[in-house]
Amino acid sequence: QVQLVESGGGLVQSGGSLRLSCTASGSIPKIIVMGWYRQAPGKQRELVAHLTRGGSKDYGDSVKGRFTLDRNDARNTVYLQMNSLKPEDTAVYYCNARSEGDRSIVENWGQGTQVTVSS
């Protein structure tokens, strides 16, 4: 089991920046991939960015060049730096950690944090 605690959401004007943090606890060595997804009202949850155990990163097309995902292994924390925010970035952002379960892969989710970008 992996527990995830998020922080850093809020309200920002278009063009502004926010940084989200997600700290993991529990079965840390079993985490394969960790990152962020988001879900806007009436839309499906989509990948924002994720980071593999080996350090490879992947970003959603809509955030490439604007968002940066980093991690601090000593703190078991990943950080999502969001720059040049747009109103269409408004969504609930969820931290995700994919981990090795006893017999299958487990998707662990945080409680979600609201990001609102005003125009």
DRENDO-1510 file (C-alpha; in Angstrom, 1 decimal, always signed):
<recs>
REC; n; res; u; v; w
REC; 1; GLN; +0.0; +0.0; +0.0 .
REC; 2; VAL; +1.1; +3.5; -0.8 .
REC; 3; GLN; -0.4; +6.6; +0.7 .
REC; 4; LEU; -0.2; +9.9; -1.1 .
REC; 5; VAL; -0.6; +13.4; +0.3 .
REC; 6; GLU; -0.9; +16.4; -2.1 .
REC; 7; SER; -0.6; +20.1; -1.6 .
REC; 8; GLY; -0.2; +23.3; -3.6 .
REC; 9; GLY; -3.4; +23.8; -5.5 .
REC; 10; GLY; -5.2; +27.1; -5.6 .
REC; 11; LEU; -6.4; +30.0; -7.7 .
REC; 12; VAL; -4.1; +31.8; -10.1 .
REC; 13; GLN; -4.4; +34.2; -13.0 .
REC; 14; SER; -3.7; +33.1; -16.6 .
REC; 15; GLY; +0.0; +33.2; -17.2 .
REC; 16; GLY; +0.8; +32.5; -13.6 .
REC; 17; SER; +2.6; +29.6; -11.9 .
REC; 18; LEU; +1.8; +27.1; -9.2 .
REC; 19; ARG; +3.7; +24.2; -7.8 .
REC; 20; LEU; +2.1; +21.0; -6.6 .
REC; 21; SER; +3.7; +18.5; -4.2 .
REC; 22; CYS; +2.9; +14.9; -3.6 .
REC; 23; THR; +4.5; +12.9; -0.8 .
REC; 24; ALA; +4.3; +9.2; -0.6 .
REC; 25; SER; +4.5; +6.9; +2.4 .
REC; 26; GLY; +4.1; +3.2; +2.9 .
REC; 27; SER; +5.6; +0.7; +0.4 .
REC; 28; ILE; +8.0; +3.2; -1.3 .
REC; 29; PRO; +10.3; +0.6; -2.9 .
REC; 30; LYS; +7.4; -0.9; -4.7 .
REC; 31; ILE; +6.5; +2.3; -6.6 .
REC; 32; ILE; +7.1; +1.9; -10.4 .
REC; 33; VAL; +5.8; +5.2; -11.7 .
REC; 34; MET; +4.7; +8.3; -9.9 .
REC; 35; GLY; +3.1; +11.5; -11.2 .
REC; 36; TRP; +0.0; +13.6; -11.8 .
REC; 37; TYR; -3.3; +13.2; -13.6 .
REC; 38; ARG; -6.0; +15.8; -13.9 .
REC; 39; GLN; -9.8; +15.8; -14.5 .
REC; 40; ALA; -11.8; +18.8; -15.6 .
REC; 41; PRO; -15.6; +18.9; -15.2 .
REC; 42; GLY; -17.3; +16.7; -17.8 .
REC; 43; LYS; -14.0; +15.3; -19.1 .
REC; 44; GLN; -12.0; +12.1; -18.6 .
REC; 45; ARG; -9.0; +12.0; -16.3 .
REC; 46; GLU; -5.9; +12.6; -18.3 .
REC; 47; LEU; -2.1; +12.2; -17.8 .
REC; 48; VAL; -0.3; +15.4; -16.9 .
REC; 49; ALA; +3.2; +14.0; -16.2 .
REC; 50; HIS; +4.8; +11.0; -14.7 .
REC; 51; LEU; +8.2; +9.8; -13.7 .
REC; 52; THR; +9.4; +6.2; -13.7 .
REC; 53; ARG; +11.6; +4.5; -11.1 .
REC; 54; GLY; +14.4; +4.7; -13.6 .
REC; 55; GLY; +14.0; +8.5; -14.1 .
REC; 56; SER; +12.2; +8.6; -17.4 .
REC; 57; LYS; +9.6; +11.3; -17.7 .
REC; 58; ASP; +6.6; +11.7; -19.9 .
REC; 59; TYR; +4.2; +14.6; -20.3 .
REC; 60; GLY; +0.8; +15.1; -21.7 .
REC; 61; ASP; +0.9; +17.0; -25.0 .
REC; 62; SER; -1.1; +19.9; -23.7 .
REC; 63; VAL; +1.5; +20.7; -20.9 .
REC; 64; LYS; +4.8; +20.0; -22.7 .
REC; 65; GLY; +7.1; +23.0; -22.4 .
REC; 66; ARG; +5.1; +24.5; -19.6 .
REC; 67; PHE; +5.1; +21.9; -16.8 .
REC; 68; THR; +8.1; +20.2; -15.2 .
REC; 69; LEU; +8.0; +17.2; -13.0 .
REC; 70; ASP; +10.8; +16.5; -10.5 .
REC; 71; ARG; +11.3; +14.3; -7.5 .
REC; 72; ASN; +13.2; +14.4; -4.2 .
REC; 73; ASP; +14.0; +10.8; -3.3 .
REC; 74; ALA; +15.0; +11.7; +0.2 .
REC; 75; ARG; +11.6; +13.2; +0.9 .
REC; 76; ASN; +9.6; +10.6; -1.2 .
REC; 77; THR; +8.1; +13.6; -2.9 .
REC; 78; VAL; +7.4; +14.6; -6.5 .
REC; 79; TYR; +6.9; +18.2; -7.5 .
REC; 80; LEU; +4.9; +19.5; -10.5 .
REC; 81; GLN; +6.0; +23.0; -11.5 .
REC; 82; MET; +3.3; +24.6; -13.6 .
REC; 83; ASN; +4.2; +27.7; -15.6 .
REC; 84; SER; +2.3; +29.8; -18.1 .
REC; 85; LEU; -1.0; +28.5; -16.8 .
REC; 86; LYS; -4.1; +28.7; -19.0 .
REC; 87; PRO; -7.8; +28.6; -18.1 .
REC; 88; GLU; -7.9; +25.2; -19.8 .
REC; 89; ASP; -5.5; +23.9; -17.1 .
REC; 90; THR; -8.3; +24.3; -14.6 .
REC; 91; ALA; -9.0; +20.9; -13.1 .
REC; 92; VAL; -8.7; +18.7; -10.0 .
REC; 93; TYR; -5.2; +17.3; -10.0 .
REC; 94; TYR; -4.6; +13.9; -8.7 .
REC; 95; CYS; -1.3; +12.4; -7.6 .
REC; 96; ASN; -0.8; +8.8; -8.7 .
REC; 97; ALA; +1.7; +6.1; -7.8 .
REC; 98; ARG; +1.7; +2.8; -9.6 .
REC; 99; SER; +3.1; +0.1; -7.4 .
REC; 100; GLU; +3.8; -3.6; -7.4 .
REC; 101; GLY; +1.1; -5.5; -5.5 .
REC; 102; ASP; +1.3; -9.1; -4.4 .
REC; 103; ARG; -0.1; -10.3; -7.7 .
REC; 104; SER; -0.8; -7.3; -9.8 .
REC; 105; ILE; -0.1; -3.7; -10.4 .
REC; 106; VAL; -1.8; -1.3; -7.9 .
REC; 107; GLU; -2.9; +2.2; -8.8 .
REC; 108; ASN; -2.7; +4.5; -5.7 .
REC; 109; TRP; -4.4; +7.9; -5.8 .
REC; 110; GLY; -4.3; +11.0; -3.7 .
REC; 111; GLN; -7.4; +12.9; -2.6 .
REC; 112; GLY; -7.0; +15.5; -5.4 .
REC; 113; THR; -6.2; +19.2; -5.3 .
REC; 114; GLN; -8.1; +21.9; -7.2 .
REC; 115; VAL; -6.3; +24.2; -9.6 .
REC; 116; THR; -8.3; +27.1; -11.0 .
REC; 117; VAL; -6.8; +29.4; -13.6 .
REC; 118; SER; -8.8; +32.6; -14.2 .
REC; 119; SER; -8.7; +34.4; -17.5 .
</recs>
